[in-house]
Amino acid sequence: MAKQTHEERDATKKVVDKFKTAASDTGSPEVQVALMTKRITELTEHLSTHKKDHSSRRGLLKAVGMRRRMLDYLAAHSSSRYLKLIKELDLRK
């Protein structure tokens, strides 16, 4: 994977700061789903211009599946946090 630029690092930090549940939180399901959503958006934009990039398409499908599993986990363990997260990220359901 390519090295992150300062802008990408700042964007990732903003997402983590918005969705963290504690001061030093970087691994909660909310943060992970938000970061996956950011990555999915980036891959979708990339694939709209590079239609034949099949390895990126596979990465997109893996990221969508992983996000779905994290959302299922969150829904099973804390439905209130799940509903709040999908509302904030403007995801379906």
Secondary structure as GFF3:
##gff-version 3
##sequence-region A 1 93
A	DSSP	alpha_helix	6	19	.	.	.	ID=ss1
A	DSSP	alpha_helix	29	49	.	.	.	ID=ss2
A	DSSP	alpha_helix	54	77	.	.	.	ID=ss3
A	DSSP	alpha_helix	79	89	.	.	.	ID=ss4
###
